Amino acid sequence: MSWTQKTLGEIVNLKRGFDLPSSSRVDGPYPVFSSSGQTGTHSEAAVKGPCVVTGRYGTIGQVFFSDAACWPLNTSLYSTDFKGNDPKFVYYLLKTIPWRDYLTASAVPGINRNHVHLCPVCVPDHETQTAISGVLGLLDNKIELNTNLNGYLLELMNVQYQHSFCCNKLTLGSIYDIADVVYGAAFKSALFNEEKVGYPLIRIRDLSTFSPQYWTNEAHPKRVFVHPGDVLAGMDAEFTPCLWQGEMAVLNQRVCLFEPAANSGVSRSYLLMALNPLLAFIQNYASGTTVAHMGKGDLEALNVPIPARGDLERFNTIAEPLREQIVQNSTQNRKLAALRDALLPKLMSGEIDVSRVDFTQLNSHLA
């Protein structure tokens, strides 16, 4: 195993992505990548795979990988030229680059690819590169498998909900007959931190990633704690309810928590499914404004179907174990991601000799 000091430009050739206005996109088989990750699909590809993508401006520091052909947008830098190096190794190498050190001092800070090409890196021989990407790839593959499984479990839960309730005649009532609605607190943004001091803070944008960017240790008098498996919804722009799959966190303003109403027989899995059409109804009549907003009055005006207790019990018997499995898979993903993030710099620097990693034991752990 040998390591060589080089510049990043000797390892990979980063280029600016391609313009593709939203109005010109046609849904298709090819993923579209912005600086923050995949943002849809298109009927055509701009480049062949494998391809690495990172932010040119906007979101800086995240790196994405596509095995297949794709379309990297002009907010990103991309490469399909790995100069004989293992593409997946290059992907992991790019995760170790101090991107913010290469921001330009302009009105809109961005990455100058010519500058970042000069970044010094230390790389091993191709065999070692493949071994390192293999270890890290095992962890990422298991995370992806769990994520896909959670998607299937949610689909199964929805099928069971449709089968259990959609053909039944239901009594109408209030949102409070099935749920207690708890609203997030107005935490002071000046006290937000990225050093993970205090508790993760759930903002609307975090509902799709389950990975809050900011923490807060502010002891707000209206502080609300959210646990894995709770049902949340944003109150601006997009109201789709979600099952929180992140760690325990606190709830920011304009995000609400739905708890099962006392003595209702309602479960969190039932709330997740039942709220979809209810919040979609609010979304439809609020969409006439520039940015749709949902308020307490909108929720209180809903005519909410109230299911029979027996139907609820039968649904809960099937759906709640699905919800609990989703939470378990998500918890495992956080542990796997933490392990990957701890191994990444040590493997990429040679501090941990990849030849001494026990693949048999690692595969057994990930089974």
C-alpha positions in Angstrom: 0.0 0.0 0.0 1.5 3.3 -1.1 0.3 6.9 -0.7 1.2 9.9 -2.9 0.9 13.6 -2.3 -1.0 15.3 -5.2 -3.3 18.2 -5.9 -7.0 17.6 -6.3 -6.8 18.7 -9.9 -4.5 15.7 -10.6 -7.2 13.4 -9.2 -10.4 14.8 -10.7 -11.4 17.5 -13.2 -14.3 19.5 -11.8 -16.5 21.4 -14.2 -19.4 23.8 -14.0 -22.9 22.2 -14.4 -25.5 23.0 -17.0 -28.5 25.4 -17.1 -31.9 23.8 -16.9 -34.8 26.1 -15.9 -37.6 24.3 -14.0 -39.9 25.3 -16.9 -37.8 23.3 -19.3 -37.7 20.1 -17.3 -39.6 17.0 -18.4 -39.9 14.2 -15.9 -37.8 11.2 -17.0 -35.3 8.6 -16.0 -32.3 10.9 -15.3 -31.7 12.5 -11.9 -31.2 16.3 -11.7 -28.6 17.5 -9.1 -28.3 20.9 -7.6 -25.9 22.0 -5.0 -28.1 20.5 -2.3 -28.7 17.1 -4.0 -31.2 15.5 -6.3 -34.0 18.0 -7.1 -36.1 16.0 -9.6 -35.6 14.2 -12.9 -35.4 15.0 -16.6 -36.0 13.2 -19.9 -32.4 13.9 -21.0 -29.0 13.5 -19.4 -26.2 16.1 -19.6 -23.4 13.7 -18.7 -22.8 9.9 -18.4 -22.2 8.1 -15.1 -20.4 7.6 -12.9 -20.5 11.2 -11.8 -19.7 13.2 -8.7 -21.5 16.5 -7.9 -20.9 19.2 -5.3 -22.1 22.7 -4.7 -20.6 25.6 -6.7 -22.6 28.1 -4.8 -25.7 27.9 -2.6 -25.2 24.8 -0.5 -21.4 24.3 -0.1 -19.7 21.2 1.2 -22.2 18.4 0.3 -21.1 15.8 -2.2 -23.3 13.4 -4.3 -22.7 10.4 -6.4 -24.6 9.0 -9.4 -23.7 5.7 -11.0 -25.9 6.5 -13.9 -26.2 9.3 -16.4 -27.6 12.5 -14.8 -28.0 16.3 -15.2 -25.8 18.4 -12.8 -27.2 22.0 -12.6 -25.2 25.2 -13.0 -25.3 25.7 -9.2 -23.0 22.7 -9.0 -19.5 21.4 -9.9 -19.4 17.9 -11.4 -16.9 15.5 -12.8 -17.0 12.3 -14.8 -13.2 12.5 -15.4 -11.5 10.6 -12.5 -8.1 10.3 -14.2 -7.7 6.6 -13.6 -8.8 6.7 -10.0 -11.6 4.8 -8.4 -14.8 7.0 -8.9 -16.3 6.0 -5.6 -13.0 6.7 -3.8 -12.9 10.2 -5.4 -16.5 10.7 -4.1 -15.4 10.0 -0.6 -12.2 12.0 -1.0 -14.3 15.1 -2.0 -16.1 14.7 1.3 -12.9 15.5 3.1 -12.1 18.7 1.2 -12.4 22.0 3.2 -14.6 23.6 0.6 -15.3 26.7 2.6 -11.6 27.5 2.5 -12.0 28.0 -1.3 -15.0 30.3 -1.3 -14.6 33.5 -3.4 -15.0 36.9 -1.6 -17.9 38.1 -3.9 -21.5 39.3 -3.3 -22.6 35.7 -3.8 -19.8 33.5 -2.4 -19.0 30.4 -4.5 -16.3 27.8 -5.2 -13.7 28.7 -7.8 -12.8 25.3 -9.4 -9.4 26.5 -10.4 -8.5 27.3 -6.8 -9.9 24.1 -5.3 -8.0 22.1 -8.0 -4.9 23.2 -6.1 -6.0 21.7 -2.8 -3.3 19.2 -1.6 -4.5 15.6 -1.2 -2.8 12.3 -0.3 -4.1 9.3 -2.3 -3.2 5.6 -2.2 -2.7 3.1 -5.0 -5.8 2.0 -7.0 -6.2 -1.3 -5.1 -6.3 0.5 -1.7 -8.7 3.1 -3.2 -11.1 0.4 -4.1 -10.8 -1.3 -0.7 -11.5 2.0 1.1 -14.5 2.8 -1.1 -15.7 -0.8 -0.5 -15.8 -0.4 3.3 -17.5 3.0 3.2 -19.8 1.8 0.5 -21.0 -1.1 2.6 -22.2 1.3 5.2 -23.8 3.6 2.7 -25.5 0.7 0.9 -27.1 -0.5 4.2 -28.3 3.1 4.9 -29.8 3.2 1.4 -31.5 -0.2 1.9 -33.0 0.9 5.2 -34.2 4.1 3.6 -35.9 2.3 0.7 -37.4 -0.2 3.1 -39.0 2.6 5.1 -40.5 3.9 1.9 -42.1 0.5 1.3 -43.4 0.3 4.9 -45.0 3.7 4.5 -46.7 2.5 1.3 -47.9 -0.6 3.0 -49.3 1.5 5.8 -51.2 3.6 3.3 -52.6 0.5 1.6 -53.9 -0.7 4.9 -55.4 2.7 5.8 -57.2 2.7 2.4 -58.5 -0.8 3.0 -59.6 -0.1 6.6 -61.4 3.3 6.3 -61.9 4.7 2.8 -65.0 2.6 2.0 -66.6 3.1 5.4 -69.3 5.6 6.4 -67.7 7.8 9.0 -69.0 10.4 11.5 -67.6 13.9 11.0 -66.0 15.8 13.9 -63.3 18.2 14.9 -59.5 17.9 14.5 -59.4 17.7 18.3 -61.4 14.5 18.2 -58.4 12.7 16.8 -55.4 14.9 17.6 -53.9 17.3 20.1 -52.1 20.0 18.0 -48.9 21.4 19.5 -47.2 24.4 17.9 -43.4 25.0 17.8 -41.8 27.9 19.7 -40.2 31.1 18.4 -36.6 30.3 19.3 -34.1 33.2 18.9 -32.1 32.7 15.7 -29.1 34.5 17.4 -28.8 31.6 19.7 -28.7 28.9 17.0 -25.4 27.0 16.7 -23.9 24.4 14.4 -21.6 22.9 17.1 -24.4 20.6 18.4 -24.8 22.4 21.7 -28.2 21.8 23.2 -30.9 20.1 21.1 -31.4 19.8 17.3 -34.0 22.3 16.1 -36.6 21.2 13.6 -37.4 23.8 11.0 -39.7 23.2 8.0 -36.8 22.5 5.7 -35.7 19.7 8.0 -38.9 17.7 7.6 -37.6 16.2 4.3 -34.1 15.4 5.5 -34.6 14.5 9.2 -31.2 16.2 9.8 -31.5 19.6 11.4 -28.7 22.1 10.6 -29.0 24.0 13.8 -29.0 23.3 17.5 -30.2 25.5 20.4 -29.8 25.3 24.2 -32.4 28.1 24.7 -34.8 27.0 27.5 -37.9 28.5 25.8 -41.0 28.4 28.0 -43.0 26.8 25.1 -40.3 24.4 24.2 -41.7 21.2 22.6 -39.7 18.0 22.4 -40.2 15.7 19.3 -39.3 12.0 19.4 -38.6 9.5 16.6 -41.9 8.3 15.2 -43.9 11.5 16.0 -46.1 13.1 13.3 -45.2 16.6 12.2 -46.2 19.1 9.5 -44.9 22.4 8.2 -47.3 25.4 8.2 -45.9 27.3 5.3 -45.7 26.4 1.6 -46.1 22.6 1.9 -48.3 21.0 4.6 -47.7 17.3 3.9 -47.5 15.4 7.2 -44.4 13.3 7.9 -43.2 10.7 10.4 -40.1 12.2 12.1 -37.2 9.9 11.5 -34.5 12.0 13.1 -33.2 12.0 16.7 -35.0 13.7 19.6 -35.3 17.4 18.9 -37.2 20.6 19.7 -39.8 22.2 17.4 -39.3 25.6 15.8 -42.2 28.0 15.0 -44.3 27.3 12.0 -44.0 23.5 12.5 -46.6 21.6 14.4 -46.8 18.3 16.2 -49.9 16.1 16.1 -50.4 13.8 19.1 -53.2 11.2 19.4 -56.1 12.7 21.3 -56.6 11.2 24.8 -59.0 8.2 24.9 -59.6 8.4 21.1 -58.0 5.1 20.2 -56.1 6.9 17.5 -52.5 6.0 16.9 -49.6 8.0 15.4 -49.7 5.8 12.3 -53.5 6.6 11.9 -52.8 10.3 12.3 -50.1 10.2 9.6 -52.4 8.6 7.1 -55.6 10.5 8.0 -53.9 13.9 8.0 -52.8 13.5 4.3 -56.1 14.3 2.7 -57.1 16.8 5.4 -54.0 19.0 5.0 -54.2 18.5 1.2 -57.6 20.2 1.4 -56.1 23.2 3.2 -53.2 23.2 0.7 -55.7 23.4 -2.2 -57.6 26.4 -1.0 -54.5 28.2 0.4 -52.5 27.8 -2.9 -53.9 31.0 -4.3 -51.4 33.1 -2.3 -47.8 33.6 -3.2 -46.7 31.3 -0.3 -49.5 29.1 1.2 -49.8 29.4 5.0 -51.7 27.1 7.4 -53.0 28.5 10.7 -54.9 27.2 13.8 -58.2 28.4 12.2 -57.6 26.3 9.1 -57.2 23.2 11.2 -60.2 24.0 13.4 -62.4 24.5 10.3 -61.8 21.0 9.0 -64.6 18.4 8.9 -62.7 15.3 10.2 -63.9 11.8 9.7 -64.1 9.9 13.0 -63.6 6.1 12.6 -65.2 3.4 14.6 -63.1 2.1 17.5 -63.1 -1.4 16.2 -61.7 -0.3 12.8 -59.1 1.7 14.6 -57.9 -1.2 16.7 -57.6 -3.5 13.7 -55.7 -0.8 11.7 -53.4 -0.1 14.7 -52.6 -3.8 15.1 -51.1 -3.8 11.6 -49.8 -0.2 11.2 -48.1 0.5 14.5 -45.5 -2.3 14.1 -44.8 -0.8 10.7 -44.2 2.6 12.2 -42.0 1.2 15.0 -39.9 -0.7 12.3 -39.5 2.6 10.4 -38.2 4.2 13.6 -35.8 1.3 14.3 -34.4 1.5 10.7 -34.0 5.2 11.0 -32.2 4.8 14.3 -29.9 2.3 12.8 -29.2 4.6 9.9 -28.0 7.4 12.3 -25.6 5.0 14.0 -24.3 3.7 10.6 -23.9 7.3 9.4 -22.0 8.2 12.6 -19.7 5.1 12.1 -19.1 6.0 8.4 -18.3 9.7 9.3 -15.9 8.5 12.0 -14.1 6.1 9.7 -14.1 8.4 6.6 -11.2 10.7 7.6 -9.2 8.0 9.2 -9.4 5.7 6.1 -8.8 8.5 3.7 -5.7 9.6 5.6 -4.3 6.1 6.1 -4.6 6.4 9.8 -6.6 3.2 9.7 -5.1 0.6 7.5 -8.0 -0.7 5.3 -6.3 -4.1 4.9 -6.9 -4.7 8.6 -10.7 -4.1 8.4 -12.5 -7.4 8.9 -15.0 -7.4 6.0 -16.6 -10.7 7.3 -17.4 -9.1 10.6 -18.6 -5.8 9.0 -20.9 -7.7 6.6 -22.3 -9.8 9.4 -23.0 -6.6 11.4 -24.8 -5.0 8.5 -26.9 -8.1 7.6 
